[in-house]
Amino acid sequence: MVKDKSLGESADGGIDWLRGRFINLKNENKKLKERKSAINLEMEEVRANEKQTLSKLTNTLYER
């Protein structure tokens, strides 16, 4: 027997699957946003360290 989706016979399973998929995608999106934020913070720290190192080297160069 072929189930007719237009009659809603298997729609509940499809809706449950879609709801589960949506929740999974939403959770994955949240994790990705958190990871992106962590990477951005790390990049800012690296840039600040590089700027500080460059400043120290420039000062050392001027002193010599």
mmCIF file as Biopython writes it, N, C-alpha, C and O atoms, coordinates in Angstrom:
data_model
#
loop_
_atom_site.group_PDB
_atom_site.id
_atom_site.type_symbol
_atom_site.label_atom_id
_atom_site.label_alt_id
_atom_site.label_comp_id
_atom_site.label_asym_id
_atom_site.label_entity_id
_atom_site.label_seq_id
_atom_site.pdbx_PDB_ins_code
_atom_site.Cartn_x
_atom_site.Cartn_y
_atom_site.Cartn_z
_atom_site.occupancy
_atom_site.B_iso_or_equiv
_atom_site.auth_seq_id
_atom_site.auth_asym_id
_atom_site.pdbx_PDB_model_num
ATOM 1   N N  . MET A ? 1  ? 0.845  -1.184 0.000  1.0 0.0 1  A 1 
ATOM 2   C CA . MET A ? 1  ? 0.000  0.000  0.000  1.0 0.0 1  A 1 
ATOM 3   C C  . MET A ? 1  ? 0.889  1.245  0.000  1.0 0.0 1  A 1 
ATOM 4   O O  . MET A ? 1  ? 1.813  1.343  0.807  1.0 0.0 1  A 1 
ATOM 5   N N  . VAL A ? 2  ? 0.623  2.178  -0.880 1.0 0.0 2  A 1 
ATOM 6   C CA . VAL A ? 2  ? 1.351  3.425  -0.973 1.0 0.0 2  A 1 
ATOM 7   C C  . VAL A ? 2  ? 0.616  4.467  -0.155 1.0 0.0 2  A 1 
ATOM 8   O O  . VAL A ? 2  ? -0.584 4.683  -0.326 1.0 0.0 2  A 1 
ATOM 9   N N  . LYS A ? 3  ? 1.363  5.117  0.746  1.0 0.0 3  A 1 
ATOM 10  C CA . LYS A ? 3  ? 0.738  6.148  1.576  1.0 0.0 3  A 1 
ATOM 11  C C  . LYS A ? 3  ? 0.656  7.447  0.800  1.0 0.0 3  A 1 
ATOM 12  O O  . LYS A ? 3  ? 1.618  7.858  0.151  1.0 0.0 3  A 1 
ATOM 13  N N  . ASP A ? 4  ? -0.468 8.074  0.869  1.0 0.0 4  A 1 
ATOM 14  C CA . ASP A ? 4  ? -0.693 9.329  0.177  1.0 0.0 4  A 1 
ATOM 15  C C  . ASP A ? 4  ? -0.385 10.467 1.133  1.0 0.0 4  A 1 
ATOM 16  O O  . ASP A ? 4  ? -1.128 10.696 2.087  1.0 0.0 4  A 1 
ATOM 17  N N  . LYS A ? 5  ? 0.705  11.181 0.885  1.0 0.0 5  A 1 
ATOM 18  C CA . LYS A ? 5  ? 1.107  12.283 1.756  1.0 0.0 5  A 1 
ATOM 19  C C  . LYS A ? 5  ? 0.083  13.409 1.746  1.0 0.0 5  A 1 
ATOM 20  O O  . LYS A ? 5  ? -0.038 14.143 2.727  1.0 0.0 5  A 1 
ATOM 21  N N  . SER A ? 6  ? -0.646 13.552 0.663  1.0 0.0 6  A 1 
ATOM 22  C CA . SER A ? 6  ? -1.628 14.628 0.587  1.0 0.0 6  A 1 
ATOM 23  C C  . SER A ? 6  ? -2.778 14.386 1.558  1.0 0.0 6  A 1 
ATOM 24  O O  . SER A ? 6  ? -3.470 15.329 1.942  1.0 0.0 6  A 1 
ATOM 25  N N  . LEU A ? 7  ? -2.990 13.136 1.958  1.0 0.0 7  A 1 
ATOM 26  C CA . LEU A ? 7  ? -4.045 12.836 2.915  1.0 0.0 7  A 1 
ATOM 27  C C  . LEU A ? 7  ? -3.550 12.929 4.355  1.0 0.0 7  A 1 
ATOM 28  O O  . LEU A ? 7  ? -4.335 12.808 5.296  1.0 0.0 7  A 1 
ATOM 29  N N  . GLY A ? 8  ? -2.251 13.143 4.521  1.0 0.0 8  A 1 
ATOM 30  C CA . GLY A ? 8  ? -1.708 13.312 5.848  1.0 0.0 8  A 1 
ATOM 31  C C  . GLY A ? 8  ? -1.394 12.011 6.566  1.0 0.0 8  A 1 
ATOM 32  O O  . GLY A ? 8  ? -1.110 12.029 7.764  1.0 0.0 8  A 1 
ATOM 33  N N  . GLU A ? 9  ? -1.436 10.888 5.871  1.0 0.0 9  A 1 
ATOM 34  C CA . GLU A ? 9  ? -1.194 9.603  6.522  1.0 0.0 9  A 1 
ATOM 35  C C  . GLU A ? 9  ? 0.241  9.494  7.046  1.0 0.0 9  A 1 
ATOM 36  O O  . GLU A ? 9  ? 0.466  8.900  8.100  1.0 0.0 9  A 1 
ATOM 37  N N  . SER A ? 10 ? 1.189  10.048 6.339  1.0 0.0 10 A 1 
ATOM 38  C CA . SER A ? 10 ? 2.571  9.982  6.807  1.0 0.0 10 A 1 
ATOM 39  C C  . SER A ? 10 ? 3.107  11.377 7.132  1.0 0.0 10 A 1 
ATOM 40  O O  . SER A ? 10 ? 4.310  11.563 7.319  1.0 0.0 10 A 1 
ATOM 41  N N  . ALA A ? 11 ? 2.219  12.334 7.196  1.0 0.0 11 A 1 
ATOM 42  C CA . ALA A ? 11 ? 2.643  13.710 7.432  1.0 0.0 11 A 1 
ATOM 43  C C  . ALA A ? 11 ? 3.228  13.884 8.830  1.0 0.0 11 A 1 
ATOM 44  O O  . ALA A ? 11 ? 4.170  14.654 9.017  1.0 0.0 11 A 1 
ATOM 45  N N  . ASP A ? 12 ? 2.673  13.169 9.819  1.0 0.0 12 A 1 
ATOM 46  C CA . ASP A ? 12 ? 3.170  13.315 11.191 1.0 0.0 12 A 1 
ATOM 47  C C  . ASP A ? 12 ? 4.630  12.898 11.279 1.0 0.0 12 A 1 
ATOM 48  O O  . ASP A ? 12 ? 5.428  13.577 11.925 1.0 0.0 12 A 1 
ATOM 49  N N  . GLY A ? 13 ? 4.986  11.799 10.643 1.0 0.0 13 A 1 
ATOM 50  C CA . GLY A ? 13 ? 6.375  11.367 10.637 1.0 0.0 13 A 1 
ATOM 51  C C  . GLY A ? 13 ? 7.259  12.377 9.948  1.0 0.0 13 A 1 
ATOM 52  O O  . GLY A ? 13 ? 8.367  12.651 10.409 1.0 0.0 13 A 1 
ATOM 53  N N  . GLY A ? 14 ? 6.787  12.934 8.852  1.0 0.0 14 A 1 
ATOM 54  C CA . GLY A ? 14 ? 7.543  13.948 8.133  1.0 0.0 14 A 1 
ATOM 55  C C  . GLY A ? 14 ? 7.708  15.213 8.940  1.0 0.0 14 A 1 
ATOM 56  O O  . GLY A ? 14 ? 8.776  15.826 8.942  1.0 0.0 14 A 1 
ATOM 57  N N  . ILE A ? 15 ? 6.651  15.604 9.624  1.0 0.0 15 A 1 
ATOM 58  C CA . ILE A ? 15 ? 6.705  16.809 10.447 1.0 0.0 15 A 1 
ATOM 59  C C  . ILE A ? 15 ? 7.662  16.602 11.618 1.0 0.0 15 A 1 
ATOM 60  O O  . ILE A ? 15 ? 8.452  17.487 11.947 1.0 0.0 15 A 1 
ATOM 61  N N  . ASP A ? 16 ? 7.588  15.430 12.243 1.0 0.0 16 A 1 
ATOM 62  C CA . ASP A ? 16 ? 8.506  15.129 13.347 1.0 0.0 16 A 1 
ATOM 63  C C  . ASP A ? 16 ? 9.946  15.141 12.860 1.0 0.0 16 A 1 
ATOM 64  O O  . ASP A ? 16 ? 10.830 15.663 13.539 1.0 0.0 16 A 1 
ATOM 65  N N  . TRP A ? 17 ? 10.181 14.572 11.697 1.0 0.0 17 A 1 
ATOM 66  C CA . TRP A ? 17 ? 11.531 14.554 11.138 1.0 0.0 17 A 1 
ATOM 67  C C  . TRP A ? 17 ? 12.013 15.974 10.862 1.0 0.0 17 A 1 
ATOM 68  O O  . TRP A ? 17 ? 13.149 16.323 11.180 1.0 0.0 17 A 1 
ATOM 69  N N  . LEU A ? 18 ? 11.143 16.790 10.269 1.0 0.0 18 A 1 
ATOM 70  C CA . LEU A ? 18 ? 11.504 18.178 9.991  1.0 0.0 18 A 1 
ATOM 71  C C  . LEU A ? 18 ? 11.760 18.960 11.267 1.0 0.0 18 A 1 
ATOM 72  O O  . LEU A ? 18 ? 12.693 19.760 11.332 1.0 0.0 18 A 1 
ATOM 73  N N  . ARG A ? 19 ? 10.944 18.734 12.271 1.0 0.0 19 A 1 
ATOM 74  C CA . ARG A ? 19 ? 11.122 19.420 13.554 1.0 0.0 19 A 1 
ATOM 75  C C  . ARG A ? 19 ? 12.469 19.022 14.168 1.0 0.0 19 A 1 
ATOM 76  O O  . ARG A ? 19 ? 13.209 19.874 14.660 1.0 0.0 19 A 1 
ATOM 77  N N  . GLY A ? 20 ? 12.775 17.738 14.136 1.0 0.0 20 A 1 
ATOM 78  C CA . GLY A ? 20 ? 14.060 17.267 14.659 1.0 0.0 20 A 1 
ATOM 79  C C  . GLY A ? 20 ? 15.221 17.843 13.874 1.0 0.0 20 A 1 
ATOM 80  O O  . GLY A ? 20 ? 16.226 18.261 14.449 1.0 0.0 20 A 1 
ATOM 81  N N  . ARG A ? 21 ? 15.081 17.862 12.572 1.0 0.0 21 A 1 
ATOM 82  C CA . ARG A ? 21 ? 16.137 18.417 11.714 1.0 0.0 21 A 1 
ATOM 83  C C  . ARG A ? 21 ? 16.344 19.895 12.008 1.0 0.0 21 A 1 
ATOM 84  O O  . ARG A ? 21 ? 17.478 20.369 12.076 1.0 0.0 21 A 1 
ATOM 85  N N  . PHE A ? 22 ? 15.241 20.625 12.183 1.0 0.0 22 A 1 
ATOM 86  C CA . PHE A ? 22 ? 15.317 22.052 12.492 1.0 0.0 22 A 1 
ATOM 87  C C  . PHE A ? 22 ? 16.048 22.279 13.813 1.0 0.0 22 A 1 
ATOM 88  O O  . PHE A ? 22 ? 16.911 23.152 13.908 1.0 0.0 22 A 1 
ATOM 89  N N  . ILE A ? 23 ? 15.702 21.497 14.825 1.0 0.0 23 A 1 
ATOM 90  C CA . ILE A ? 23 ? 16.347 21.633 16.134 1.0 0.0 23 A 1 
ATOM 91  C C  . ILE A ? 23 ? 17.835 21.325 16.025 1.0 0.0 23 A 1 
ATOM 92  O O  . ILE A ? 23 ? 18.659 22.039 16.597 1.0 0.0 23 A 1 
ATOM 93  N N  . ASN A ? 24 ? 18.185 20.272 15.298 1.0 0.0 24 A 1 
ATOM 94  C CA . ASN A ? 24 ? 19.597 19.934 15.114 1.0 0.0 24 A 1 
ATOM 95  C C  . ASN A ? 24 ? 20.354 21.054 14.409 1.0 0.0 24 A 1 
ATOM 96  O O  . ASN A ? 24 ? 21.456 21.419 14.819 1.0 0.0 24 A 1 
ATOM 97  N N  . LEU A ? 25 ? 19.768 21.591 13.363 1.0 0.0 25 A 1 
ATOM 98  C CA . LEU A ? 25 ? 20.415 22.677 12.623 1.0 0.0 25 A 1 
ATOM 99  C C  . LEU A ? 25 ? 20.544 23.930 13.483 1.0 0.0 25 A 1 
ATOM 100 O O  . LEU A ? 25 ? 21.552 24.634 13.420 1.0 0.0 25 A 1 
ATOM 101 N N  . LYS A ? 26 ? 19.531 24.200 14.275 1.0 0.0 26 A 1 
ATOM 102 C CA . LYS A ? 26 ? 19.566 25.364 15.162 1.0 0.0 26 A 1 
ATOM 103 C C  . LYS A ? 26 ? 20.681 25.210 16.201 1.0 0.0 26 A 1 
ATOM 104 O O  . LYS A ? 26 ? 21.401 26.168 16.484 1.0 0.0 26 A 1 
ATOM 105 N N  . ASN A ? 27 ? 20.822 24.021 16.764 1.0 0.0 27 A 1 
ATOM 106 C CA . ASN A ? 27 ? 21.884 23.766 17.743 1.0 0.0 27 A 1 
ATOM 107 C C  . ASN A ? 27 ? 23.262 23.858 17.095 1.0 0.0 27 A 1 
ATOM 108 O O  . ASN A ? 27 ? 24.191 24.417 17.677 1.0 0.0 27 A 1 
ATOM 109 N N  . GLU A ? 28 ? 23.389 23.314 15.901 1.0 0.0 28 A 1 
ATOM 110 C CA . GLU A ? 28 ? 24.668 23.379 15.186 1.0 0.0 28 A 1 
ATOM 111 C C  . GLU A ? 28 ? 25.022 24.826 14.864 1.0 0.0 28 A 1 
ATOM 112 O O  . GLU A ? 28 ? 26.185 25.218 14.965 1.0 0.0 28 A 1 
ATOM 113 N N  . ASN A ? 29 ? 24.033 25.617 14.480 1.0 0.0 29 A 1 
ATOM 114 C CA . ASN A ? 29 ? 24.255 27.035 14.196 1.0 0.0 29 A 1 
ATOM 115 C C  . ASN A ? 29 ? 24.739 27.762 15.449 1.0 0.0 29 A 1 
ATOM 116 O O  . ASN A ? 29 ? 25.633 28.605 15.377 1.0 0.0 29 A 1 
ATOM 117 N N  . LYS A ? 30 ? 24.148 27.435 16.590 1.0 0.0 30 A 1 
ATOM 118 C CA . LYS A ? 30 ? 24.564 28.056 17.852 1.0 0.0 30 A 1 
ATOM 119 C C  . LYS A ? 30 ? 26.024 27.709 18.151 1.0 0.0 30 A 1 
ATOM 120 O O  . LYS A ? 30 ? 26.802 28.581 18.538 1.0 0.0 30 A 1 
ATOM 121 N N  . LYS A ? 31 ? 26.394 26.443 17.972 1.0 0.0 31 A 1 
ATOM 122 C CA . LYS A ? 31 ? 27.771 26.018 18.214 1.0 0.0 31 A 1 
ATOM 123 C C  . LYS A ? 31 ? 28.736 26.733 17.270 1.0 0.0 31 A 1 
ATOM 124 O O  . LYS A ? 31 ? 29.814 27.157 17.688 1.0 0.0 31 A 1 
ATOM 125 N N  . LEU A ? 32 ? 28.356 26.868 16.013 1.0 0.0 32 A 1 
ATOM 126 C CA . LEU A ? 32 ? 29.210 27.553 15.039 1.0 0.0 32 A 1 
ATOM 127 C C  . LEU A ? 32 ? 29.388 29.031 15.387 1.0 0.0 32 A 1 
ATOM 128 O O  . LEU A ? 32 ? 30.481 29.579 15.248 1.0 0.0 32 A 1 
ATOM 129 N N  . LYS A ? 33 ? 28.313 29.670 15.838 1.0 0.0 33 A 1 
ATOM 130 C CA . LYS A ? 33 ? 28.413 31.080 16.240 1.0 0.0 33 A 1 
ATOM 131 C C  . LYS A ? 33 ? 29.335 31.235 17.439 1.0 0.0 33 A 1 
ATOM 132 O O  . LYS A ? 33 ? 30.122 32.179 17.498 1.0 0.0 33 A 1 
ATOM 133 N N  . GLU A ? 34 ? 29.242 30.308 18.403 1.0 0.0 34 A 1 
ATOM 134 C CA . GLU A ? 34 ? 30.121 30.358 19.568 1.0 0.0 34 A 1 
ATOM 135 C C  . GLU A ? 34 ? 31.573 30.151 19.156 1.0 0.0 34 A 1 
ATOM 136 O O  . GLU A ? 34 ? 32.470 30.830 19.656 1.0 0.0 34 A 1 
ATOM 137 N N  . ARG A ? 35 ? 31.804 29.212 18.243 1.0 0.0 35 A 1 
ATOM 138 C CA . ARG A ? 35 ? 33.167 28.948 17.769 1.0 0.0 35 A 1 
ATOM 139 C C  . ARG A ? 35 ? 33.726 30.162 17.029 1.0 0.0 35 A 1 
ATOM 140 O O  . ARG A ? 35 ? 34.890 30.522 17.199 1.0 0.0 35 A 1 
ATOM 141 N N  . LYS A ? 36 ? 32.884 30.787 16.207 1.0 0.0 36 A 1 
ATOM 142 C CA . LYS A ? 36 ? 33.302 31.983 15.475 1.0 0.0 36 A 1 
ATOM 143 C C  . LYS A ? 36 ? 33.676 33.096 16.442 1.0 0.0 36 A 1 
ATOM 144 O O  . LYS A ? 36 ? 34.670 33.792 16.235 1.0 0.0 36 A 1 
ATOM 145 N N  . SER A ? 37 ? 32.891 33.267 17.490 1.0 0.0 37 A 1 
ATOM 146 C CA . SER A ? 37 ? 33.176 34.284 18.490 1.0 0.0 37 A 1 
ATOM 147 C C  . SER A ? 37 ? 34.507 33.999 19.176 1.0 0.0 37 A 1 
ATOM 148 O O  . SER A ? 37 ? 35.298 34.916 19.398 1.0 0.0 37 A 1 
ATOM 149 N N  . ALA A ? 38 ? 34.760 32.745 19.511 1.0 0.0 38 A 1 
ATOM 150 C CA . ALA A ? 38 ? 36.023 32.370 20.150 1.0 0.0 38 A 1 
ATOM 151 C C  . ALA A ? 38 ? 37.198 32.634 19.217 1.0 0.0 38 A 1 
ATOM 152 O O  . ALA A ? 38 ? 38.236 33.131 19.653 1.0 0.0 38 A 1 
ATOM 153 N N  . ILE A ? 39 ? 37.045 32.309 17.953 1.0 0.0 39 A 1 
ATOM 154 C CA . ILE A ? 39 ? 38.105 32.542 16.971 1.0 0.0 39 A 1 
ATOM 155 C C  . ILE A ? 39 ? 38.363 34.036 16.812 1.0 0.0 39 A 1 
ATOM 156 O O  . ILE A ? 39 ? 39.514 34.464 16.725 1.0 0.0 39 A 1 
ATOM 157 N N  . ASN A ? 40 ? 37.294 34.829 16.773 1.0 0.0 40 A 1 
ATOM 158 C CA . ASN A ? 40 ? 37.454 36.284 16.657 1.0 0.0 40 A 1 
ATOM 159 C C  . ASN A ? 40 ? 38.216 36.859 17.845 1.0 0.0 40 A 1 
ATOM 160 O O  . ASN A ? 40 ? 39.071 37.728 17.675 1.0 0.0 40 A 1 
ATOM 161 N N  . LEU A ? 41 ? 37.907 36.377 19.052 1.0 0.0 41 A 1 
ATOM 162 C CA . LEU A ? 41 ? 38.617 36.838 20.239 1.0 0.0 41 A 1 
ATOM 163 C C  . LEU A ? 41 ? 40.093 36.449 20.167 1.0 0.0 41 A 1 
ATOM 164 O O  . LEU A ? 41 ? 40.972 37.245 20.496 1.0 0.0 41 A 1 
ATOM 165 N N  . GLU A ? 42 ? 40.348 35.234 19.741 1.0 0.0 42 A 1 
ATOM 166 C CA . GLU A ? 42 ? 41.723 34.767 19.602 1.0 0.0 42 A 1 
ATOM 167 C C  . GLU A ? 42 ? 42.490 35.611 18.583 1.0 0.0 42 A 1 
ATOM 168 O O  . GLU A ? 42 ? 43.651 35.957 18.801 1.0 0.0 42 A 1 
ATOM 169 N N  . MET A ? 43 ? 41.836 35.936 17.479 1.0 0.0 43 A 1 
ATOM 170 C CA . MET A ? 43 ? 42.478 36.765 16.454 1.0 0.0 43 A 1 
ATOM 171 C C  . MET A ? 43 ? 42.797 38.153 17.000 1.0 0.0 43 A 1 
ATOM 172 O O  . MET A ? 43 ? 43.861 38.701 16.711 1.0 0.0 43 A 1 
ATOM 173 N N  . GLU A ? 44 ? 41.897 38.720 17.779 1.0 0.0 44 A 1 
ATOM 174 C CA . GLU A ? 44 ? 42.141 40.038 18.374 1.0 0.0 44 A 1 
ATOM 175 C C  . GLU A ? 44 ? 43.347 39.985 19.300 1.0 0.0 44 A 1 
ATOM 176 O O  . GLU A ? 44 ? 44.163 40.907 19.306 1.0 0.0 44 A 1 
ATOM 177 N N  . GLU A ? 45 ? 43.471 38.915 20.084 1.0 0.0 45 A 1 
ATOM 178 C CA . GLU A ? 45 ? 44.608 38.766 20.988 1.0 0.0 45 A 1 
ATOM 179 C C  . GLU A ? 45 ? 45.913 38.655 20.196 1.0 0.0 45 A 1 
ATOM 180 O O  . GLU A ? 45 ? 46.919 39.265 20.557 1.0 0.0 45 A 1 
ATOM 181 N N  . VAL A ? 46 ? 45.887 37.886 19.132 1.0 0.0 46 A 1 
ATOM 182 C CA . VAL A ? 46 ? 47.087 37.723 18.308 1.0 0.0 46 A 1 
ATOM 183 C C  . VAL A ? 46 ? 47.481 39.052 17.688 1.0 0.0 46 A 1 
ATOM 184 O O  . VAL A ? 46 ? 48.661 39.403 17.671 1.0 0.0 46 A 1 
ATOM 185 N N  . ARG A ? 47 ? 46.513 39.791 17.180 1.0 0.0 47 A 1 
ATOM 186 C CA . ARG A ? 47 ? 46.807 41.100 16.589 1.0 0.0 47 A 1 
ATOM 187 C C  . ARG A ? 47 ? 47.403 42.054 17.620 1.0 0.0 47 A 1 
ATOM 188 O O  . ARG A ? 47 ? 48.349 42.784 17.327 1.0 0.0 47 A 1 
ATOM 189 N N  . ALA A ? 48 ? 46.842 42.041 18.829 1.0 0.0 48 A 1 
ATOM 190 C CA . ALA A ? 48 ? 47.354 42.918 19.889 1.0 0.0 48 A 1 
ATOM 191 C C  . ALA A ? 48 ? 48.794 42.527 20.246 1.0 0.0 48 A 1 
ATOM 192 O O  . ALA A ? 48 ? 49.646 43.394 20.441 1.0 0.0 48 A 1 
ATOM 193 N N  . ASN A ? 49 ? 49.054 41.231 20.329 1.0 0.0 49 A 1 
ATOM 194 C CA . ASN A ? 49 ? 50.414 40.767 20.630 1.0 0.0 49 A 1 
ATOM 195 C C  . ASN A ? 49 ? 51.389 41.143 19.515 1.0 0.0 49 A 1 
ATOM 196 O O  . ASN A ? 49 ? 52.516 41.560 19.782 1.0 0.0 49 A 1 
ATOM 197 N N  . GLU A ? 50 ? 50.952 40.994 18.277 1.0 0.0 50 A 1 
ATOM 198 C CA . GLU A ? 50 ? 51.807 41.361 17.143 1.0 0.0 50 A 1 
ATOM 199 C C  . GLU A ? 50 ? 52.096 42.864 17.143 1.0 0.0 50 A 1 
ATOM 200 O O  . GLU A ? 50 ? 53.221 43.286 16.875 1.0 0.0 50 A 1 
ATOM 201 N N  . LYS A ? 51 ? 51.088 43.653 17.442 1.0 0.0 51 A 1 
ATOM 202 C CA . LYS A ? 51 ? 51.267 45.104 17.482 1.0 0.0 51 A 1 
ATOM 203 C C  . LYS A ? 51 ? 52.247 45.480 18.593 1.0 0.0 51 A 1 
ATOM 204 O O  . LYS A ? 51 ? 53.102 46.346 18.408 1.0 0.0 51 A 1 
ATOM 205 N N  . GLN A ? 52 ? 52.118 44.825 19.744 1.0 0.0 52 A 1 
ATOM 206 C CA . GLN A ? 52 ? 53.012 45.094 20.861 1.0 0.0 52 A 1 
ATOM 207 C C  . GLN A ? 52 ? 54.445 44.684 20.514 1.0 0.0 52 A 1 
ATOM 208 O O  . GLN A ? 52 ? 55.392 45.412 20.815 1.0 0.0 52 A 1 
ATOM 209 N N  . THR A ? 53 ? 54.600 43.539 19.894 1.0 0.0 53 A 1 
ATOM 210 C CA . THR A ? 53 ? 55.936 43.075 19.489 1.0 0.0 53 A 1 
ATOM 211 C C  . THR A ? 53 ? 56.552 44.028 18.474 1.0 0.0 53 A 1 
ATOM 212 O O  . THR A ? 53 ? 57.731 44.369 18.577 1.0 0.0 53 A 1 
ATOM 213 N N  . LEU A ? 54 ? 55.771 44.455 17.505 1.0 0.0 54 A 1 
ATOM 214 C CA . LEU A ? 54 ? 56.272 45.397 16.510 1.0 0.0 54 A 1 
ATOM 215 C C  . LEU A ? 54 ? 56.702 46.701 17.161 1.0 0.0 54 A 1 
ATOM 216 O O  . LEU A ? 54 ? 57.727 47.277 16.795 1.0 0.0 54 A 1 
ATOM 217 N N  . SER A ? 55 ? 55.922 47.162 18.117 1.0 0.0 55 A 1 
ATOM 218 C CA . SER A ? 55 ? 56.260 48.392 18.823 1.0 0.0 55 A 1 
ATOM 219 C C  . SER A ? 55 ? 57.577 48.226 19.591 1.0 0.0 55 A 1 
ATOM 220 O O  . SER A ? 55 ? 58.424 49.119 19.563 1.0 0.0 55 A 1 
ATOM 221 N N  . LYS A ? 56 ? 57.752 47.099 20.270 1.0 0.0 56 A 1 
ATOM 222 C CA . LYS A ? 56 ? 58.994 46.840 20.999 1.0 0.0 56 A 1 
ATOM 223 C C  . LYS A ? 56 ? 60.185 46.797 20.048 1.0 0.0 56 A 1 
ATOM 224 O O  . LYS A ? 56 ? 61.237 47.368 20.334 1.0 0.0 56 A 1 
ATOM 225 N N  . LEU A ? 57 ? 60.016 46.122 18.924 1.0 0.0 57 A 1 
ATOM 226 C CA . LEU A ? 57 ? 61.116 46.031 17.947 1.0 0.0 57 A 1 
ATOM 227 C C  . LEU A ? 57 ? 61.446 47.397 17.346 1.0 0.0 57 A 1 
ATOM 228 O O  . LEU A ? 57 ? 62.613 47.709 17.105 1.0 0.0 57 A 1 
ATOM 229 N N  . THR A ? 58 ? 60.436 48.192 17.112 1.0 0.0 58 A 1 
ATOM 230 C CA . THR A ? 58 ? 60.646 49.529 16.568 1.0 0.0 58 A 1 
ATOM 231 C C  . THR A ? 58 ? 61.402 50.386 17.576 1.0 0.0 58 A 1 
ATOM 232 O O  . THR A ? 58 ? 62.325 51.118 17.217 1.0 0.0 58 A 1 
ATOM 233 N N  . ASN A ? 59 ? 61.002 50.286 18.836 1.0 0.0 59 A 1 
ATOM 234 C CA . ASN A ? 59 ? 61.703 51.045 19.877 1.0 0.0 59 A 1 
ATOM 235 C C  . ASN A ? 59 ? 63.143 50.591 20.009 1.0 0.0 59 A 1 
ATOM 236 O O  . ASN A ? 59 ? 64.040 51.418 20.167 1.0 0.0 59 A 1 
ATOM 237 N N  . THR A ? 60 ? 63.376 49.295 19.947 1.0 0.0 60 A 1 
ATOM 238 C CA . THR A ? 60 ? 64.729 48.760 20.008 1.0 0.0 60 A 1 
ATOM 239 C C  . THR A ? 60 ? 65.569 49.263 18.829 1.0 0.0 60 A 1 
ATOM 240 O O  . THR A ? 60 ? 66.740 49.607 18.990 1.0 0.0 60 A 1 
ATOM 241 N N  . LEU A ? 61 ? 64.967 49.299 17.667 1.0 0.0 61 A 1 
ATOM 242 C CA . LEU A ? 61 ? 65.659 49.781 16.470 1.0 0.0 61 A 1 
ATOM 243 C C  . LEU A ? 61 ? 66.034 51.258 16.622 1.0 0.0 61 A 1 
ATOM 244 O O  . LEU A ? 61 ? 67.145 51.655 16.270 1.0 0.0 61 A 1 
ATOM 245 N N  . TYR A ? 62 ? 65.116 52.065 17.143 1.0 0.0 62 A 1 
ATOM 246 C CA . TYR A ? 62 ? 65.392 53.491 17.333 1.0 0.0 62 A 1 
ATOM 247 C C  . TYR A ? 62 ? 66.483 53.718 18.374 1.0 0.0 62 A 1 
ATOM 248 O O  . TYR A ? 62 ? 67.278 54.650 18.256 1.0 0.0 62 A 1 
ATOM 249 N N  . GLU A ? 63 ? 66.516 52.862 19.395 1.0 0.0 63 A 1 
ATOM 250 C CA . GLU A ? 63 ? 67.528 53.009 20.445 1.0 0.0 63 A 1 
ATOM 251 C C  . GLU A ? 63 ? 68.934 52.726 19.897 1.0 0.0 63 A 1 
ATOM 252 O O  . GLU A ? 63 ? 69.910 53.297 20.384 1.0 0.0 63 A 1 
ATOM 253 N N  . ARG A ? 64 ? 69.042 51.871 18.911 1.0 0.0 64 A 1 
ATOM 254 C CA . ARG A ? 64 ? 70.340 51.519 18.361 1.0 0.0 64 A 1 
ATOM 255 C C  . ARG A ? 64 ? 70.665 52.507 17.297 1.0 0.0 64 A 1 
ATOM 256 O O  . ARG A ? 64 ? 71.724 52.419 16.676 1.0 0.0 64 A 1 
#
